[in-house]
Amino acid sequence: MSNNDVASHRIPGYVSEIMRIIDKAGYKAYVVGGAARDIVLGRIPHDYDVATSAKPDEVVAVFERSGIHYYDNAAKHGTVTAVTGSGDVEVTTFREDGEYSDQRRPDQVVFKTTIDDDVKRRDFTINAMYMNADGDICDPEGGVTDCRRKLIRAVGDPDVRFGEDALRILRGIRFCSSLGFEIEADTLSAMEKHAEDLGKISEERIASELTRIVSGRYAPKAVRTGWKILSVIIPEIAQCRGFDQRSNFHDRDVLEHILDVLEQIPFSEENGRDPELAMAALFHDIGKPVCFKVDEFGTGHMKGHPVISAGISERVLTDLKFPKQFVSNVSLLVMLHDTYIKPDRIEIHKFMSKYPIEIIDKLRILQRADILAHSALGQKRMSRLEAMNEVIDELKSSDAVFSVKDLDIDGNDIIALGVKPGPQIGELLEKVFECYLNERCSNSKIDLINQAKKLLSD
């Protein structure tokens, strides 16, 4: 079977059927963009976009004649979406973009009838390949070769491409993260040159790209490659690069340590890296240069860096308009990453009662990743973490509870003891819970009520 045969068999029937209907009507239709790229790379695309020589009203006419359901709420941009039982297919007219006065959206879109006009507006060569319903690949920019070379290269003049749309800069780093490809030298140079233009991009779009960058399989490589660009968004990254920690617990500079921690965050083909954990890894030590001090022996100390790093993560993520819960969770993980509780059941139970169990579980992953990224001396802390985790696992598998609301008594039981409704009820329940955490009573209604009575009598 030829490469084209393989490609045609990887285009789902519902997609190729739409393409053939358009072809039979006298127009051209191709699978484009990420779907074509993934097929060339031997991957299964998540969705399929089709480009056509037919204008939106002509696409609508073809669909109506063929009895294909569709919606055209994006027709002014050239897109009509075919609705099939197996999935939707976006069909977009070949385009040529006008000027980009805002470095994000073209001031006007001109519909074209040839694929060559459309390909000139693509960002990278690996996204500028087209494929017809028979699996024949149209590759005017050398995308197939760049796929084989594992290279991210801008279409045409990279200076022009990134001057048109600054978001392409972050997309380039994101493709580096997801594919592991190198960024071609002139392309990377132009990305760095136009990095300041990211200030013209909406915070939400930057947040989306940053999340995908840190969550990708090759995230450390992507950050290492694009550190100058990412420093426009997070200035502290530049401060961390090459920063000698002067510590026997570390054998790498701050940025390389951060990237080694990010490397250790678990990755899955289906979900990538957990975004909160990946982002926490990126920020966990980012405040070290701010609080760095050297003692009389020439040893570096960075006391308080978790709090400072948490503050930086909160500032950056809030400015980028990440969801409040995401900001809170990441900042909390950063703040706690260097907190190791002695393996005492009572102390760990108290610690676990302060935070959601999801945070505790993610913290354990972050701490393990952090330790593995230390020098051999620093990795000796692993036994301490394992001892702590044994107690956490034992508490989780037992009938232990971690909040007042999970106690076997509630406000009604306190009222039954003669306490009038009001703040005192909650305060008493908190004190009972504290007694439970200190193992002065069990979580049984009898024990808890007796403890409440004792507290009242005292």
C-alpha positions, 0 to 999 in steps of 0.5 A: 500500500502506498503512502497516499493509500494509507493517507486516504484510508485514514480519512474517515468515510464521513469526511471523504464523503463530504469532500467527494460531494464538493468535488463532484459539484465542480469544486476542489476540496482538501483536508488541511491543517492539523489533520493533514499534519497528523496523518503525515506523522502517522497520528490519528487526528482529533478533528478534520477541517476541509478547505475548498475553492467553493465560496460559502454560498456555493458550499451551502447550495451544494449541501442543500442539493445533497441533503446534507445538514449544515449551519453557517454561523461562521460563513462571513469568515468563509466557514460552513459546517456540515453536520453528519451522524459521525461528526461535524466537518468545517468547510472553509473557503480558500482565503487570503488575509489582508493586513493585520493591524492588531497583530492578531486578526486580518483586517479583511479576508478575501476569498480565493479559488486556488489552494496556492493563495490559501497556503500563503496564509498558513503559519508553519510548513507542517500545517500547510499541507493539503490532502484530497479525498484520494489521499494525494498530498499537496505540499507546496511549502515542504511540510512533508520534508519538515515533518521528516526532519522534525522541524518547525519552520514558518511559511515564507518570510518568518518576520512577516508571518509573526508580524501578522499574528503574534499568537503564532509565536506561542503556537510555535512553542506549543508545537515544539512541546507537543511534537518535540520538533526543533524550531528552525533558526530563522523562525525562532529568531523572528519569534524572539524579535516579535515576542513583545507583540504578545502584549497585543494578544488577549490574556485568555489566548495567551493562557490557553497556549501557555497551558498547552505548552506546559502540558505537552510531552516535550514541555521542558524542551519547549520552555528551554527553546522559547525561554526568551519569548516566555520571559515576556509573559513571565519575566522571572524565567529569564532570571532563573536561567543560568542562576547558580544555586551554590548548593550541594543539594542542586547540580543544575541552575534554577531554570534547568531544575524547574524543567527537570521537575516538569519532566517528572510530572506524569504524562499520558497520551490521552490527557497530557500532563495535569495542567495544575501540576505542570504549571506548579512545576514551572513556578515552584522555584521561580522566586529563588533568585529574589530571596537568594543569599550566600553565607560566610562559607559561600553556600547559597540559601533561598529561605522563603522561596515557596511563599515568594514563588507562590506570589509570583504564580498568583500574579502571573496567572491572575493577570492572564485571567486563568480561572480563580480556582486554577490560580488558587490551586497552583499557588497553593501547590507552589507554596506547599511544595517544600513542606514535609511533615514528620511521619506522625499520624496526628501531625499528618492528619492535621495537615490533611485536614487543612487542604482538599484531598485533591491538593494533597494528592497532587502535592505528593506528585510535585514533591516526588518530581522535585526531589528527583530533580535534585542532586544525589544528596538532595534525593536523600529526602525521598525516604522522608517523603515516602514515610510521610506518604505511608501515613497519608495512605493509611489515613486515606484507607482508614475511616478517618475524616478530614473536616468538621462536616464529616464528623458523626455529629452536627449542629442539631446534636449540639443544640440538643445539649442545650446550646442556643443557635448561633456562632457558638455551635460552629465554634464548639464543633471546631473544638470537638474536631480538634479533639478528634484530630488529637485522638482524644476521641473517636468519630463515633456519635457517643464519643463526640457528644461526650467530648462536646459535653466535656468542653461545655463543662470546662 
